Amino acid sequence: MTTEPAATEPAFVVSHNPAVPDDVLVRLRAPGPAAAAEAVERARAAQPQWLRAGAAARSSALGRVADAVDAAAGELAALAVREVGKPLAEARAEVARTAAIWRYYAQAPYEPTGAVHEPAAGEGMLLTRRRPHGVAGLITPWNFPFAIPGWKAAPALAAGNTVVLKPAPEATACALRLADIVREAMPEGVFRVVPGGAAEGDAVLRAADVVSFTGSTAVGTAIVRTATARGVPVQAEMGGLNAAIVLPDADIGRAAAHIAAALAGYAGQKCTATSRVIAVGAALGPLREALGEALRALPVGDPADLATVCGPLISERARERFTRALDGVSVLAAGTAVDGPGWYAAPTLVEKVAPGHGLLREEVFGPVAALLPADDLADAVRIVNSVPYGLVTSVHTAGLDAVLQGLDGLDTGMIRVNAPSTGVDFHLPFGGAKASAHGPREQGRAALEFYTASRTYTLAPQSAM
């Protein structure tokens, strides 16, 4: 994911509609680092009471958030369409998933927090118990403005932490609306949103007791250094340069449909988007043709249209980055370009990409992928692993032989067979390898472990019986 630090801290936080850039949703003065640090301290003051409230109170509060998200689903989806250009069908799906995430973690406060063990010798008992860190500082991107804050905040709150969320400026309106919903369900001070840019994010990072970040590798690496120096737990989900491997025995039409959607859905603005398509042996020719047809047929346009798959890029700078990425490559197929005021880009498949080209080294975060040939599965695995990133790989095949024999060699955190590279199962661990991630996995039960620390207790009798 791309979250670029500003060269200088802006005086205002401004959020535009990427489909109609003159439509400004938010313009507010950045609160500054002192206000961000104060928000963390207020959350810290509220944390002991939130923990003492008990499992039933926390469970009920998270359930109320889920219900409120469901009740406001239409409004929230429309807001995501307008503020971050998310196609309406995807926006509705994200809001539904957000409610499901909060509902899933509403059961977590009742989960066991430890275990009882026999001592190695003598009387007494040994206990292990997981306890919350305190204040969770969450720094989130704009592309999933409700789901990502949800899958970070919900487990943190369920475990007894309080939360300070610093959203990307481009998703400020969504974050503030989410804060309204959560505040209605939670005690005062338990969940706070700090709008702003790099200065506010840095202040949260330097004050929180546990930090979770999703964004670019450059920013994530700096966050990891700072948090590690402070000695606080940190996780960072960062960039991806994800590949789709297509074997000769695959259903080529189905694979092409999956890849086109993963390449161009939401204009490729997902860390799980497909950036490289690796055709093994005889799959190359049929896949080239089928994927070109799929891209040309893919609906591009107004994100408010329910049929749209590929809407605008988030900003003019993002579109310029996309255009530069196509320098020096051969365009094999391109979807329909939109002639309008928004920051649109045509979904594009390229080939004959030189080994050192930027498309094969860095995430573009736009609707483009390179088609690459491979001699066999081993060669395809080598190509997948040749980049610094390792988030997700999709594999398309008619049988399980390839899955069982060759794919353990992939240096990626997630492998999806006969499915698009995009898509997240929020009840399972999510995360990558190499430069794509640092620290423990997100989502599922793994998140509950990240937002808590294990303590070991020795309980010995005062005197032997």
Long-range contacts (C-beta under 8 A, 24 or more apart in sequence): 1-141, 1-143, 1-214, 1-215, 1-216, 1-237, 1-238, 1-239, 1-240, 1-270, 1-271, 1-363, 1-365, 2-215, 2-216, 2-239, 2-318, 2-363, 2-365, 3-141, 3-142, 3-168, 3-214, 3-215, 3-216, 3-219, 4-216, 4-218, 4-219, 5-197, 5-198, 5-218, 5-219, 6-197, 6-198, 9-197, 9-198, 9-199, 10-169, 10-197, 13-169, 13-172, 13-195, 13-196, 13-197, 14-169, 15-83, 15-169, 15-170, 15-171, 15-172, 15-173, 16-170, 16-315, 17-82, 17-83, 17-85, 18-84, 18-85, 18-311, 18-312, 18-313, 18-314, 18-315, 18-342, 18-343, 19-82, 19-85, 19-302, 19-303, 19-304, 19-311, 19-312, 19-340, 19-341, 19-342, 19-343, 20-341, 20-342, 21-316, 21-341, 21-342, 21-343, 22-341, 23-82, 25-82, 25-83, 25-172, 25-173, 26-172, 26-173, 26-176, 26-195, 28-172, 28-195, 30-195, 30-196, 30-197, 30-199, 30-200, 31-194, 31-195, 31-196, 31-200, 32-196, 32-199, 32-200, 33-199, 33-200, 33-202, 33-203, 34-203, 35-194, 35-200, 36-164, 36-166, 36-194, 36-196, 36-199, 36-200, 36-201, 36-203, 36-204, 36-207, 37-203, 37-204, 37-206, 37-207, 39-164, 39-192, 39-194, 39-204, 40-135, 40-137, 40-164, 40-203, 40-204, 40-207, 40-208, 41-207, 42-189, 42-192, 43-135, 43-162, 43-163, 43-164, 43-189, 43-190, 43-192, 44-134, 44-135, 44-162, 44-209, 45-189, 46-162, 46-187, 46-188, 46-189, 46-190, 47-132, 47-134, 47-135, 47-160, 47-161, 47-162, 47-190, 49-187, 50-157, 50-160, 50-161, 50-162, 50-187, 50-190, 51-132, 51-160, 53-187, 54-109, 55-109, 55-110, 56-109, 58-109, 58-157, 58-158, 58-160, 59-106, 59-107, 59-108, 59-109, 59-110, 59-158, 60-106, 61-157, 61-185, 61-186, 61-187, 61-190, 62-102, 62-103, 62-105, 62-106, 62-109, 62-154, 62-157, 62-158, 62-185, 63-102, 63-103, 63-106, 64-184, 64-185, 65-102, 65-154, 65-181, 65-182, 65-185, 65-186, 66-99, 66-100, 66-102, 66-103, 66-106, 67-99, 68-181, 68-184, 68-185, 69-95, 69-98, 69-99, 69-102, 69-146, 69-181, 70-96, 70-99, 72-181, 73-99, 75-177, 76-146, 76-174, 76-177, 78-304, 79-173, 79-174, 79-177, 80-145, 80-146, 80-174, 81-303, 81-304, 82-304, 83-145, 83-170, 83-171, 83-172, 83-173, 83-174, 84-142, 84-143, 84-145, 84-170, 84-171, 84-174, 84-314, 85-266, 85-267, 85-303, 85-311, 85-312, 85-313, 85-314, 85-342, 85-343, 86-143, 86-266, 86-303, 86-311, 87-265, 87-266, 87-303, 87-305, 87-308, 87-309, 87-310, 87-311, 88-303, 88-304, 88-305, 88-306, 88-308, 89-306, 89-308, 89-309, 90-265, 90-266, 91-303, 94-144, 94-146, 94-147, 95-146, 97-147, 97-424, 97-426, 98-146, 98-147, 98-150, 100-426, 101-147, 101-150, 101-151, 101-154, 101-426, 102-150, 102-154, 104-154, 104-426, 104-427, 105-154, 105-155, 105-157, 105-158, 105-447, 106-154, 106-158, 108-155, 108-158, 108-159, 108-448, 109-158, 109-159, 109-160, 111-445, 111-448, 113-452, 114-454, 119-458, 119-460, 122-460, 122-464, 123-460, 123-461, 123-464, 123-465, 124-458, 124-459, 124-460, 124-461, 125-459, 126-456, 126-457, 126-458, 126-459, 127-456, 127-457, 127-459, 128-454, 128-455, 128-456, 128-457, 129-454, 129-455, 129-457, 130-159, 130-448, 130-449, 130-452, 130-453, 130-454, 130-455, 131-160, 131-452, 131-453, 131-455, 132-156, 132-159, 132-160, 132-161, 132-451, 132-452, 132-453, 133-161, 133-209, 133-210, 133-232, 133-233, 133-451, 133-452, 133-453, 134-161, 134-162, 134-208, 134-209, 134-210, 135-161, 135-162, 135-163, 135-164, 135-207, 135-208, 135-209, 135-210, 136-161, 136-162, 136-163, 136-164, 136-208, 136-209, 136-210, 136-211, 136-212, 136-451, 137-164, 137-166, 137-204, 137-205, 137-207, 137-208, 137-209, 137-210, 137-211, 137-212, 138-163, 138-164, 138-165, 138-166, 138-211, 138-212, 138-213, 139-166, 139-201, 139-204, 139-205, 139-211, 139-212, 139-213, 139-214, 139-215, 139-223, 140-165, 140-166, 140-167, 140-168, 140-171, 140-175, 140-213, 140-214, 140-215, 141-168, 141-171, 141-214, 141-215, 142-167, 142-168, 142-169, 142-170, 142-171, 142-314, 143-266, 143-269, 143-270, 143-314, 145-171, 145-174, 145-175, 145-178, 146-174, 146-178, 147-426, 148-214, 149-175, 149-178, 150-178, 151-426, 151-430, 151-442, 151-443, 151-447, 152-212, 152-214, 152-442, 152-447, 153-182, 153-191, 155-447, 155-448, 155-450, 155-451, 156-210, 156-212, 156-447, 156-451, 157-186, 157-190, 157-191, 158-448, 159-448, 159-451, 159-452, 160-452, 161-209, 161-210, 161-451, 162-189, 162-190, 162-191, 162-192, 163-190, 163-191, 163-192, 164-192, 164-193, 164-194, 164-204, 164-208, 165-191, 165-192, 165-193, 165-194, 166-193, 166-194, 166-195, 166-196, 166-200, 166-201, 166-204, 167-193, 167-195, 168-215, 169-195, 169-196, 169-197, 170-314, 170-315, 202-226, 206-230, 208-232, 210-234, 210-450, 210-451, 211-235, 212-236, 212-442, 212-450, 213-237, 214-238, 214-271, 216-363, 217-363, 217-388, 217-389, 217-435, 217-436, 220-438, 221-435, 221-438, 224-438, 224-439, 233-439, 233-440, 233-450, 233-453, 234-438, 234-439, 235-431, 235-437, 235-438, 235-439, 235-440, 235-441, 235-442, 235-450, 236-437, 236-438, 236-439, 237-271, 237-430, 237-431, 237-432, 237-436, 237-437, 237-442, 238-271, 238-432, 238-435, 238-436, 238-437, 238-438, 239-271, 239-362, 239-363, 239-389, 239-391, 239-435, 239-436, 240-271, 240-272, 240-273, 240-275, 240-363, 240-389, 240-391, 240-392, 240-432, 240-436, 241-275, 241-276, 241-360, 241-361, 241-362, 241-363, 241-387, 241-388, 241-389, 241-391, 242-272, 242-273, 242-274, 242-275, 242-276, 242-389, 242-391, 242-392, 242-393, 242-394, 242-412, 242-421, 243-274, 243-275, 243-276, 243-277, 243-278, 243-383, 243-384, 243-393, 243-394, 243-421, 244-274, 244-276, 244-277, 244-278, 244-393, 244-394, 244-395, 244-396, 244-421, 245-278, 245-280, 245-374, 245-377, 245-380, 245-381, 245-384, 245-393, 245-394, 245-395, 245-396, 246-277, 246-278, 246-279, 246-280, 246-283, 246-287, 246-396, 247-280, 247-281, 247-283, 247-377, 247-395, 247-396, 247-397, 247-398, 247-402, 248-280, 248-281, 248-282, 248-283, 249-397, 249-398, 249-399, 250-283, 250-396, 250-397, 250-398, 250-418, 251-396, 251-398, 252-283, 252-286, 252-287, 252-290, 253-290, 254-396, 254-418, 255-287, 255-290, 255-396, 255-418, 256-287, 256-290, 256-291, 256-293, 256-294, 257-294, 258-394, 258-396, 258-418, 258-419, 258-420, 259-291, 259-294, 259-369, 259-394, 259-396, 259-420, 260-291, 260-294, 260-295, 260-298, 260-347, 261-298, 261-309, 261-420, 261-422, 262-394, 262-420, 262-421, 262-422, 263-295, 263-347, 263-349, 263-367, 263-368, 263-369, 264-295, 264-298, 264-300, 264-309, 264-310, 264-335, 264-347, 264-367, 265-309, 265-310, 265-422, 266-310, 266-311, 267-310, 267-311, 267-312, 267-313, 267-344, 267-345, 267-347, 267-366, 267-367, 268-310, 268-347, 268-364, 268-365, 268-366, 268-367, 268-368, 269-313, 269-314, 269-318, 269-365, 269-366, 270-422, 271-363, 271-391, 271-436, 272-391, 272-392, 272-414, 272-421, 272-422, 272-423, 272-424, 273-365, 273-421, 273-422, 274-369, 274-394, 274-420, 274-421, 274-422, 275-359, 275-363, 275-364, 275-368, 275-369, 275-370, 276-360, 276-369, 276-370, 276-372, 276-383, 276-384, 277-349, 277-369, 277-370, 277-371, 277-372, 278-372, 278-373, 278-374, 278-380, 278-383, 278-384, 279-371, 279-372, 279-373, 279-374, 280-374, 280-375, 280-376, 280-377, 280-379, 280-380, 281-374, 281-375, 281-376, 284-371, 284-373, 287-371, 288-332, 288-351, 288-371, 291-333, 291-349, 291-371, 292-332, 292-333, 292-349, 293-333, 295-333, 295-334, 295-335, 295-347, 295-348, 295-349, 296-333, 296-334, 296-335, 296-336, 298-335, 298-347, 300-335, 300-336, 300-337, 300-338, 300-344, 300-346, 300-347, 301-336, 301-338, 301-344, 310-335, 310-347, 310-367, 311-342, 311-344, 312-338, 312-342, 312-343, 312-344, 312-345, 313-343, 313-344, 313-345, 313-366, 314-343, 315-343, 316-343, 318-343, 318-365, 318-366, 319-343, 319-344, 319-345, 319-366, 321-364, 321-365, 321-366, 322-364, 322-366, 322-367, 322-368, 325-358, 325-359, 325-364, 325-366, 325-368, 326-350, 326-368, 328-354, 328-357, 329-353, 329-357, 329-359, 329-370, 332-371, 335-367, 360-386, 360-387, 361-387, 361-388, 363-389, 377-402, 377-405, 377-406, 378-406, 378-409, 381-406, 381-407, 381-409, 381-410, 384-410, 384-411, 384-412, 385-409, 385-410, 385-411, 388-434, 388-435, 389-432, 389-434, 389-435, 389-436, 390-432, 390-433, 390-434, 390-435, 390-436, 391-431, 391-432, 391-433, 391-436, 391-437, 392-416, 392-421, 392-432, 393-421, 394-419, 394-420, 394-421, 412-436, 413-437, 413-441
